[in-house]
């Protein structure tokens, strides 16, 4: 594992006179009524929106019966076709590459439970066996001159700023409808699956295509959601799970193969690159917010933001190649919906890293301190910042 010093780029704060932790531009500064959206965005971005979609759609007179039945059918299909991984491994016809990945998944979930104290339950002890698992297409939207989400309204839960589809054409049709009303939109597919502990989540077979480092990261990330999830703060939840996934992968491979193993060093490099992207995005968000808060006219803001989007992508392309390799930021057509989607996973990663270094690179201790602090205040990022500065 690459050694990272706790003081790199950070000045130790005095316990008697800690630096203030003001809110930064980003998701946590959204008004309370829109923060409810981020509570549910994990359900959208990792595929577990399915369960919530079914529950909400049954209450929504605007949702067609076809939409409701399709969501329920696809979710039930995933859960019904679960098979224990141990049972699959007993089969003689499992090819060596698949066998190796399945065994890795079981070791990772055991590591998460025993070394990190995650509540793994039965998650990732099974695999869904479907010839063609459903692909989820997720739609988000935002005003063109505000970094705030568009929301759909449902009875009981109120505003929800997402909608998921099993048909890409339907998702694109809704996106075009919103664009005609003046909104930015973004449609993408979901990669992983989590029900936040409501069910024992299975491994989806397409995840076996990923390399061991990425697969380990995904499993730790999703298992962390079953362990900790702060209501109303999905930006915090997703960014912390991102940290846990990356640092968890490094810790797992260090335990299995040692700090100097190629896979361990690659996992550390991937985490370093993720932090670099997060730092870059934070500066871009600040510049966008400054533009949108300016006295320029709506037309001027729209014109200037396109120039800023081009500048941001040019600047991103100038970053070292390894930093850019795991993201499409330089090629995707940027708009506010895209920026918000990126930001939910990349907010204040450096803060979590500082706690980790302060705790002697003990991931279990760092996650415990972060989650304990996060529960104490309305703004979990600020609470963790203060805990880090005071050493609490």
C-alpha positions in Angstrom: 0.0 0.0 0.0 1.3 3.4 -0.9 2.2 5.4 2.2 0.3 8.6 2.6 1.3 11.0 5.3 -1.4 12.5 7.4 0.0 16.0 7.0 0.1 16.1 3.2 -1.7 19.2 2.2 -3.3 19.6 5.6 -2.2 21.7 8.5 -2.8 20.2 11.9 -5.6 22.0 13.6 -5.4 23.1 17.3 -8.0 21.6 19.6 -8.3 24.9 21.3 -8.9 27.0 18.2 -10.0 24.7 15.3 -10.6 26.1 11.9 -14.2 26.7 11.1 -16.0 24.1 9.0 -18.3 26.2 6.8 -20.7 24.6 4.3 -19.1 24.2 0.9 -20.9 24.5 -2.5 -22.5 21.2 -3.2 -25.3 19.0 -2.3 -25.4 19.7 1.4 -26.3 23.3 0.7 -29.5 22.4 -1.0 -32.7 23.6 0.7 -34.3 21.0 3.1 -37.1 20.1 0.7 -34.7 19.0 -2.0 -32.4 17.1 0.4 -35.2 14.6 0.6 -34.2 13.7 -3.0 -30.7 12.8 -1.9 -32.1 10.4 0.7 -33.5 8.3 -2.2 -30.8 8.8 -4.8 -28.9 5.8 -3.6 -32.0 3.8 -4.5 -31.6 5.2 -8.0 -27.9 5.2 -8.6 -27.1 1.6 -7.5 -30.2 0.0 -8.8 -32.1 -0.5 -5.5 -34.5 2.2 -6.7 -36.5 -0.8 -7.8 -38.0 -1.5 -4.4 -38.9 2.1 -3.8 -40.2 2.6 -7.3 -42.7 -0.3 -6.7 -43.9 1.1 -3.4 -44.2 4.7 -4.7 -45.8 3.8 -7.9 -48.6 1.9 -6.3 -49.5 5.1 -4.5 -49.1 7.3 -7.6 -52.1 7.9 -9.8 -49.8 9.3 -12.4 -48.0 6.0 -12.8 -49.4 3.6 -15.3 -50.3 0.0 -14.3 -47.7 -1.2 -16.8 -45.0 0.8 -15.2 -45.8 -0.5 -11.8 -46.1 -4.2 -12.9 -42.9 -4.0 -14.9 -41.0 -2.7 -11.9 -42.4 -5.3 -9.5 -41.8 -8.1 -12.0 -38.2 -7.3 -12.6 -37.4 -6.8 -8.9 -39.1 -10.1 -8.0 -37.2 -11.8 -10.8 -33.8 -10.7 -9.4 -34.7 -11.9 -5.9 -36.4 -15.1 -6.9 -33.5 -16.3 -9.0 -30.9 -16.1 -6.2 -28.7 -19.1 -5.7 -26.1 -19.6 -2.9 -22.6 -18.9 -4.2 -21.4 -21.9 -2.2 -23.8 -24.1 -4.1 -22.7 -22.7 -7.4 -19.1 -23.4 -6.5 -19.9 -27.0 -6.0 -20.8 -27.4 -9.7 -18.1 -29.0 -11.9 -19.0 -26.9 -14.9 -18.0 -23.5 -13.4 -15.1 -22.1 -15.4 -11.9 -21.2 -13.5 -12.2 -17.4 -14.0 -15.8 -17.4 -12.7 -14.8 -19.6 -9.8 -12.0 -17.3 -8.8 -14.3 -14.2 -8.8 -17.0 -16.0 -6.8 -14.5 -17.1 -4.2 -13.2 -13.5 -4.1 -16.7 -12.2 -3.3 -17.1 -14.6 -0.4 -13.7 -13.6 1.0 -14.5 -9.9 0.7 -17.8 -10.2 2.5 -16.1 -12.2 5.3 -13.4 -9.5 5.5 -16.0 -6.8 5.7 -17.8 -8.6 8.5 -14.8 -9.7 10.5 -12.3 -6.9 10.0 -14.5 -3.8 9.4 -17.5 -4.9 11.5 -20.0 -4.4 8.7 -23.6 -5.8 9.0 -23.4 -8.1 5.9 -26.4 -10.3 6.7 -26.9 -12.6 3.8 -25.9 -10.0 1.1 -23.5 -11.2 -1.6 -23.7 -14.8 -0.3 -25.9 -15.5 -3.3 -25.9 -14.8 -7.1 -28.8 -14.0 -9.3 -28.8 -16.6 -12.2 -30.6 -14.9 -15.1 -29.6 -15.3 -18.7 -30.3 -11.6 -19.2 -30.5 -9.6 -16.0 -32.6 -6.4 -16.4 -30.8 -3.2 -17.1 -32.0 -0.2 -15.2 -32.0 3.3 -16.8 -32.1 6.2 -14.4 -33.3 9.7 -15.3 -32.3 12.8 -13.3 -32.9 16.5 -14.2 -32.0 20.0 -13.0 -32.7 23.6 -13.9 -30.2 25.0 -16.4 -29.0 27.8 -14.1 -29.1 26.1 -10.7 -27.3 23.1 -9.2 -30.6 21.8 -7.7 -32.5 18.7 -8.7 -35.8 18.5 -10.5 -38.3 16.5 -8.5 -41.3 14.2 -9.2 -44.1 14.2 -6.6 -45.5 11.1 -5.0 -48.1 10.7 -2.3 -46.8 10.0 1.2 -43.1 10.7 0.5 -43.6 13.9 -1.4 -40.8 15.2 -3.8 -38.5 12.6 -5.3 -36.0 13.7 -7.9 -35.6 10.5 -10.0 -37.4 8.1 -12.1 -36.2 4.6 -13.2 -37.0 2.7 -16.3 -36.4 -0.8 -17.6 -36.8 0.6 -21.2 -34.1 3.0 -22.4 -36.4 4.4 -25.0 -39.0 5.4 -22.3 -36.3 7.0 -20.2 -35.1 9.0 -23.2 -38.6 10.0 -24.1 -39.2 11.5 -20.6 -35.8 13.2 -20.8 -36.8 14.9 -24.1 -40.1 16.0 -22.5 -38.2 17.7 -19.6 -35.7 19.2 -21.9 -38.5 20.8 -23.9 -39.5 22.5 -20.6 -36.1 23.9 -20.1 -34.4 21.3 -17.9 -31.0 19.6 -18.1 -31.3 15.8 -18.1 -29.1 12.8 -17.7 -29.9 9.2 -18.4 -27.6 6.4 -17.4 -27.6 2.8 -16.5 -27.2 1.5 -12.9 -24.3 -0.8 -12.1 -24.9 -2.5 -8.8 -27.8 -3.4 -6.6 -28.6 -2.6 -3.0 -31.8 -2.6 -0.9 -30.0 -0.9 2.1 -30.5 -4.1 4.2 -34.2 -4.6 3.4 -33.3 -7.8 1.6 -30.2 -10.0 1.2 -28.8 -8.5 -2.0 -27.5 -11.0 -4.5 -24.5 -10.6 -6.7 -25.5 -9.6 -10.2 -23.7 -11.8 -12.8 -22.5 -8.8 -14.9 -20.3 -7.7 -11.9 -18.1 -10.8 -12.6 -16.8 -9.0 -15.7 -14.9 -6.5 -13.5 -11.3 -7.0 -12.4 -10.7 -8.1 -8.8 -9.9 -4.6 -7.6 -13.1 -3.1 -9.0 -15.3 -6.0 -7.9 -13.9 -5.8 -4.3 -14.5 -2.0 -4.2 -18.2 -2.5 -5.3 -18.9 -5.2 -2.8 -17.4 -3.2 0.2 -19.2 -0.1 -1.0 -22.6 -1.8 -1.1 -22.1 -3.7 2.2 -21.3 -0.4 3.9 -24.7 0.9 2.9 -26.3 -2.1 4.8 -24.2 -1.0 7.8 -24.7 2.8 7.8 -27.2 5.0 6.1 -28.1 8.4 7.4 -31.6 9.4 6.6 -31.9 12.5 4.4 -28.1 12.7 3.6 -27.4 10.5 0.6 -24.6 12.8 -0.6 -22.9 12.0 2.6 -23.9 8.3 2.4 -22.6 7.9 -1.1 -19.4 9.8 -0.7 -18.6 7.9 2.6 -19.4 4.6 0.9 -17.1 5.6 -2.0 -14.3 6.2 0.6 -15.1 2.9 2.3 -15.1 1.0 -0.9 -11.8 2.3 -2.1 -10.0 2.2 1.3 -11.7 -1.2 2.0 -10.2 -2.6 -1.2 -6.8 -1.4 -0.3 -7.1 -2.9 3.2 -8.4 -6.2 1.8 -5.6 -6.7 -0.7 -3.0 -5.6 1.9 -4.3 -8.4 4.2 -4.4 -11.0 1.5 -1.2 -10.2 -0.5 0.8 -7.5 1.3 1.3 -3.8 0.8 3.7 -4.2 -2.1 1.5 -6.5 -4.2 0.6 -5.2 -7.6 -3.2 -5.3 -6.9 -2.7 -3.5 -3.6 -0.7 -0.7 -5.2 -3.2 -0.5 -8.0 -6.1 -0.1 -5.5 -4.2 2.7 -3.8 -3.5 4.4 -7.0 -7.2 4.2 -8.0 -8.1 5.8 -4.7 -5.5 8.6 -5.2 -7.0 9.2 -8.6 -10.5 9.3 -7.2 -9.5 12.0 -4.7 -7.9 14.0 -7.5 -11.1 13.9 -9.5 -13.1 15.0 -6.4 -10.8 18.0 -5.9 -11.1 19.0 -9.5 -14.9 18.7 -9.4 -15.2 20.8 -6.2 -13.4 23.7 -7.9 -15.7 23.4 -10.9 -18.8 23.4 -8.7 -17.6 26.6 -7.0 -17.2 28.3 -10.4 -20.6 27.2 -11.6 -22.3 28.3 -8.4 -20.5 31.7 -8.6 -21.8 32.1 -12.2 -25.4 31.1 -11.3 -25.4 33.5 -8.3 -24.1 36.4 -10.4 -26.2 39.3 -11.6 -25.9 38.2 -15.2 -29.1 37.6 -17.2 -30.5 34.1 -17.7 -29.3 34.2 -21.3 -25.9 35.3 -20.3 -25.6 32.6 -17.7 -26.6 30.0 -20.2 -24.0 31.2 -22.7 -21.3 31.6 -20.1 -21.9 28.2 -18.6 -21.3 26.5 -21.9 -18.0 28.2 -22.1 -17.3 27.1 -18.5 -18.2 23.5 -19.3 -15.8 23.5 -22.2 -13.1 25.0 -20.0 -13.7 22.4 -17.3 -13.4 19.5 -19.8 -10.3 21.0 -21.3 -8.7 21.3 -17.8 -9.8 17.8 -17.0 -8.1 16.5 -20.1 -4.8 18.1 -18.9 -4.8 16.0 -15.7 -2.5 12.9 -15.7 -3.9 10.0 -17.8 -4.4 7.6 -14.9 -6.6 10.2 -13.1 -8.9 10.4 -16.1 -9.2 6.8 -17.1 -12.1 5.8 -14.9 -14.5 8.6 -15.7 -16.2 9.9 -18.8 -16.2 13.5 -17.5 -14.1 14.7 -20.4 -16.4 13.2 -23.1 -19.9 13.3 -21.7 -22.1 16.3 -22.7 -21.9 18.3 -19.4 -24.9 19.9 -17.9 -26.2 20.5 -14.3 -27.8 17.1 -14.0 -24.5 15.4 -14.9 -22.5 17.5 -12.5 -24.9 16.8 -9.6 -24.7 13.0 -10.4 -20.9 13.1 -10.2 -21.0 15.2 -7.0 -23.0 12.8 -4.9 -20.1 10.3 -4.9 -17.2 12.8 -4.7 -18.0 15.2 -1.9 -15.3 15.9 0.7 -13.4 12.7 0.1 -10.3 14.5 1.5 -12.1 15.0 4.8 -12.6 11.2 5.2 -9.0 10.6 4.2 -7.8 13.0 6.9 -9.7 11.1 9.6 -8.3 7.9 8.3 -4.7 9.2 8.5 -5.4 10.7 11.9 -6.6 7.3 13.2 -3.3 5.7 12.2 -4.7 4.3 8.9 -7.1 2.1 10.8 -10.2 1.9 8.5 -12.5 0.3 11.1 -11.7 3.0 13.6 -12.0 5.8 11.1 -15.4 4.7 9.8 -16.6 4.3 13.4 -15.5 7.9 14.3 -17.0 9.3 11.1 -20.3 7.6 11.5 -20.6 8.5 15.2 -19.9 12.2 14.4 -22.2 12.3 11.5 -25.2 11.3 13.7 -24.7 14.3 16.0 -25.6 17.2 13.7 -27.9 18.2 10.8 -24.9 18.6 8.5 -22.9 15.4 8.8 -20.0 16.8 6.8 -19.5 19.7 9.2 -19.8 17.4 12.2 -17.1 15.1 10.8 -14.9 18.1 10.0 -15.2 19.4 13.6 -14.5 15.9 15.0 -11.4 15.6 12.8 -10.1 19.0 13.8 -10.6 18.5 17.5 -9.5 14.9 17.5 -12.8 13.7 18.9 
